[in-house]
Amino acid sequence: MTTVFAAPVFDAAVVVEGNELFKGQGAANQWAKRLAAEIGCPVATKKIGGGWALCGLVDGVERVWGIYGQRIKQIERK
């Protein structure tokens, strides 16, 4: 099985606060489901500016993921 972090993200994206996020909620929801299945924790989508990020609680720490180089990547919120 290929990790979700290596799968190419060919969905439309927007740049918000220097981070590349999903342009549409539908695409973000689909990736949230895939990510949740892989990491074993609930993952939701959250609107940030004009884009959508993936958000979840992993080992008690809030994580936010966006897109970097056509891959899912954890991002730091400013």
Rosetta constraint file for C-alpha pairs under 8 A:
AtomPair CA 2 CA 6 HARMONIC 6.89 0.50
AtomPair CA 2 CA 7 HARMONIC 7.13 0.50
AtomPair CA 3 CA 7 HARMONIC 6.67 0.50
AtomPair CA 3 CA 38 HARMONIC 7.44 0.50
AtomPair CA 4 CA 34 HARMONIC 6.87 0.50
AtomPair CA 4 CA 35 HARMONIC 6.31 0.50
AtomPair CA 4 CA 38 HARMONIC 7.19 0.50
AtomPair CA 4 CA 72 HARMONIC 7.23 0.50
AtomPair CA 5 CA 71 HARMONIC 5.98 0.50
AtomPair CA 5 CA 72 HARMONIC 5.20 0.50
AtomPair CA 5 CA 73 HARMONIC 6.93 0.50
AtomPair CA 6 CA 71 HARMONIC 6.22 0.50
AtomPair CA 6 CA 72 HARMONIC 7.60 0.50
AtomPair CA 7 CA 71 HARMONIC 6.34 0.50
AtomPair CA 7 CA 72 HARMONIC 7.87 0.50
AtomPair CA 8 CA 70 HARMONIC 5.29 0.50
AtomPair CA 8 CA 71 HARMONIC 5.42 0.50
AtomPair CA 9 CA 67 HARMONIC 7.57 0.50
AtomPair CA 9 CA 70 HARMONIC 4.75 0.50
AtomPair CA 9 CA 71 HARMONIC 5.57 0.50
AtomPair CA 9 CA 72 HARMONIC 7.27 0.50
AtomPair CA 10 CA 70 HARMONIC 6.54 0.50
AtomPair CA 11 CA 22 HARMONIC 7.02 0.50
AtomPair CA 11 CA 23 HARMONIC 7.76 0.50
AtomPair CA 11 CA 27 HARMONIC 6.72 0.50
AtomPair CA 12 CA 22 HARMONIC 6.27 0.50
AtomPair CA 12 CA 23 HARMONIC 5.46 0.50
AtomPair CA 12 CA 24 HARMONIC 7.35 0.50
AtomPair CA 13 CA 20 HARMONIC 6.19 0.50
AtomPair CA 13 CA 21 HARMONIC 5.37 0.50
AtomPair CA 13 CA 22 HARMONIC 4.52 0.50
AtomPair CA 13 CA 23 HARMONIC 4.57 0.50
AtomPair CA 13 CA 24 HARMONIC 7.87 0.50
AtomPair CA 13 CA 51 HARMONIC 7.45 0.50
AtomPair CA 13 CA 67 HARMONIC 7.91 0.50
AtomPair CA 14 CA 20 HARMONIC 5.54 0.50
AtomPair CA 14 CA 21 HARMONIC 5.41 0.50
AtomPair CA 14 CA 22 HARMONIC 6.29 0.50
AtomPair CA 14 CA 23 HARMONIC 5.47 0.50
AtomPair CA 14 CA 50 HARMONIC 7.19 0.50
AtomPair CA 14 CA 51 HARMONIC 5.99 0.50
AtomPair CA 15 CA 19 HARMONIC 5.29 0.50
AtomPair CA 15 CA 20 HARMONIC 4.37 0.50
AtomPair CA 15 CA 21 HARMONIC 6.10 0.50
AtomPair CA 15 CA 51 HARMONIC 7.48 0.50
AtomPair CA 16 CA 20 HARMONIC 6.32 0.50
AtomPair CA 16 CA 21 HARMONIC 6.88 0.50
AtomPair CA 16 CA 48 HARMONIC 7.31 0.50
AtomPair CA 16 CA 49 HARMONIC 6.25 0.50
AtomPair CA 16 CA 50 HARMONIC 6.81 0.50
AtomPair CA 16 CA 51 HARMONIC 6.72 0.50
AtomPair CA 17 CA 78 HARMONIC 7.60 0.50
AtomPair CA 19 CA 66 HARMONIC 6.94 0.50
AtomPair CA 19 CA 67 HARMONIC 7.53 0.50
AtomPair CA 19 CA 68 HARMONIC 7.99 0.50
AtomPair CA 19 CA 75 HARMONIC 7.17 0.50
AtomPair CA 20 CA 66 HARMONIC 5.92 0.50
AtomPair CA 20 CA 67 HARMONIC 5.22 0.50
AtomPair CA 20 CA 68 HARMONIC 6.47 0.50
AtomPair CA 21 CA 51 HARMONIC 5.26 0.50
AtomPair CA 21 CA 52 HARMONIC 5.51 0.50
AtomPair CA 21 CA 53 HARMONIC 5.68 0.50
AtomPair CA 21 CA 66 HARMONIC 4.95 0.50
AtomPair CA 21 CA 67 HARMONIC 5.76 0.50
AtomPair CA 22 CA 27 HARMONIC 6.93 0.50
AtomPair CA 22 CA 28 HARMONIC 5.86 0.50
AtomPair CA 22 CA 51 HARMONIC 5.45 0.50
AtomPair CA 22 CA 52 HARMONIC 4.88 0.50
AtomPair CA 22 CA 53 HARMONIC 6.45 0.50
AtomPair CA 22 CA 66 HARMONIC 7.14 0.50
AtomPair CA 22 CA 67 HARMONIC 7.42 0.50
AtomPair CA 23 CA 27 HARMONIC 7.94 0.50
AtomPair CA 23 CA 50 HARMONIC 7.22 0.50
AtomPair CA 23 CA 51 HARMONIC 5.00 0.50
AtomPair CA 23 CA 52 HARMONIC 6.26 0.50
AtomPair CA 24 CA 28 HARMONIC 6.45 0.50
AtomPair CA 24 CA 51 HARMONIC 7.01 0.50
AtomPair CA 24 CA 52 HARMONIC 6.65 0.50
AtomPair CA 25 CA 29 HARMONIC 6.02 0.50
AtomPair CA 25 CA 45 HARMONIC 7.35 0.50
AtomPair CA 25 CA 52 HARMONIC 6.12 0.50
AtomPair CA 26 CA 30 HARMONIC 6.43 0.50
AtomPair CA 27 CA 31 HARMONIC 6.40 0.50
AtomPair CA 28 CA 32 HARMONIC 6.01 0.50
AtomPair CA 28 CA 45 HARMONIC 6.34 0.50
AtomPair CA 28 CA 52 HARMONIC 6.32 0.50
AtomPair CA 28 CA 53 HARMONIC 6.88 0.50
AtomPair CA 28 CA 54 HARMONIC 6.82 0.50
AtomPair CA 29 CA 33 HARMONIC 6.33 0.50
AtomPair CA 29 CA 44 HARMONIC 7.26 0.50
AtomPair CA 29 CA 45 HARMONIC 6.19 0.50
AtomPair CA 30 CA 34 HARMONIC 6.53 0.50
AtomPair CA 31 CA 35 HARMONIC 6.04 0.50
AtomPair CA 31 CA 54 HARMONIC 7.92 0.50
AtomPair CA 32 CA 36 HARMONIC 5.98 0.50
AtomPair CA 32 CA 43 HARMONIC 5.44 0.50
AtomPair CA 32 CA 44 HARMONIC 6.07 0.50
AtomPair CA 32 CA 45 HARMONIC 6.76 0.50
AtomPair CA 32 CA 54 HARMONIC 5.96 0.50
AtomPair CA 33 CA 37 HARMONIC 6.23 0.50
AtomPair CA 33 CA 43 HARMONIC 6.94 0.50
AtomPair CA 34 CA 38 HARMONIC 6.40 0.50
AtomPair CA 35 CA 39 HARMONIC 6.18 0.50
AtomPair CA 35 CA 43 HARMONIC 7.01 0.50
AtomPair CA 36 CA 40 HARMONIC 5.51 0.50
AtomPair CA 36 CA 41 HARMONIC 5.29 0.50
AtomPair CA 36 CA 42 HARMONIC 5.33 0.50
AtomPair CA 36 CA 43 HARMONIC 5.25 0.50
AtomPair CA 37 CA 41 HARMONIC 7.36 0.50
AtomPair CA 41 CA 56 HARMONIC 7.06 0.50
AtomPair CA 41 CA 57 HARMONIC 7.01 0.50
AtomPair CA 41 CA 58 HARMONIC 6.66 0.50
AtomPair CA 42 CA 56 HARMONIC 6.05 0.50
AtomPair CA 42 CA 57 HARMONIC 7.34 0.50
AtomPair CA 43 CA 54 HARMONIC 6.41 0.50
AtomPair CA 43 CA 55 HARMONIC 5.45 0.50
AtomPair CA 43 CA 56 HARMONIC 4.55 0.50
AtomPair CA 43 CA 57 HARMONIC 7.64 0.50
AtomPair CA 44 CA 54 HARMONIC 5.75 0.50
AtomPair CA 44 CA 55 HARMONIC 5.27 0.50
AtomPair CA 44 CA 56 HARMONIC 6.34 0.50
AtomPair CA 45 CA 52 HARMONIC 6.30 0.50
AtomPair CA 45 CA 53 HARMONIC 5.59 0.50
AtomPair CA 45 CA 54 HARMONIC 4.68 0.50
AtomPair CA 45 CA 55 HARMONIC 5.93 0.50
AtomPair CA 46 CA 52 HARMONIC 5.52 0.50
AtomPair CA 46 CA 53 HARMONIC 5.34 0.50
AtomPair CA 46 CA 54 HARMONIC 6.37 0.50
AtomPair CA 46 CA 55 HARMONIC 6.71 0.50
AtomPair CA 47 CA 51 HARMONIC 5.78 0.50
AtomPair CA 47 CA 52 HARMONIC 4.55 0.50
AtomPair CA 47 CA 53 HARMONIC 6.42 0.50
AtomPair CA 48 CA 52 HARMONIC 5.82 0.50
AtomPair CA 48 CA 53 HARMONIC 6.76 0.50
AtomPair CA 53 CA 64 HARMONIC 6.62 0.50
AtomPair CA 53 CA 65 HARMONIC 5.91 0.50
AtomPair CA 53 CA 66 HARMONIC 5.44 0.50
AtomPair CA 54 CA 64 HARMONIC 5.63 0.50
AtomPair CA 54 CA 65 HARMONIC 5.01 0.50
AtomPair CA 54 CA 66 HARMONIC 6.51 0.50
AtomPair CA 55 CA 62 HARMONIC 7.26 0.50
AtomPair CA 55 CA 63 HARMONIC 5.69 0.50
AtomPair CA 55 CA 64 HARMONIC 4.56 0.50
AtomPair CA 55 CA 65 HARMONIC 6.38 0.50
AtomPair CA 56 CA 62 HARMONIC 5.82 0.50
AtomPair CA 56 CA 63 HARMONIC 5.36 0.50
AtomPair CA 56 CA 64 HARMONIC 6.66 0.50
AtomPair CA 57 CA 61 HARMONIC 5.36 0.50
AtomPair CA 57 CA 62 HARMONIC 4.46 0.50
AtomPair CA 57 CA 63 HARMONIC 5.94 0.50
AtomPair CA 58 CA 62 HARMONIC 6.37 0.50
AtomPair CA 58 CA 63 HARMONIC 6.74 0.50
AtomPair CA 63 CA 74 HARMONIC 6.94 0.50
AtomPair CA 63 CA 75 HARMONIC 7.89 0.50
AtomPair CA 64 CA 74 HARMONIC 5.68 0.50
AtomPair CA 64 CA 75 HARMONIC 5.73 0.50
AtomPair CA 64 CA 76 HARMONIC 7.13 0.50
AtomPair CA 64 CA 77 HARMONIC 7.76 0.50
AtomPair CA 65 CA 72 HARMONIC 6.48 0.50
AtomPair CA 65 CA 73 HARMONIC 5.33 0.50
AtomPair CA 65 CA 74 HARMONIC 4.10 0.50
AtomPair CA 65 CA 75 HARMONIC 5.30 0.50
AtomPair CA 66 CA 72 HARMONIC 5.78 0.50
AtomPair CA 66 CA 73 HARMONIC 5.54 0.50
AtomPair CA 66 CA 74 HARMONIC 6.20 0.50
AtomPair CA 66 CA 75 HARMONIC 6.12 0.50
AtomPair CA 67 CA 71 HARMONIC 5.42 0.50
AtomPair CA 67 CA 72 HARMONIC 4.72 0.50
AtomPair CA 67 CA 73 HARMONIC 5.56 0.50
AtomPair CA 68 CA 72 HARMONIC 6.35 0.50
AtomPair CA 68 CA 73 HARMONIC 5.97 0.50
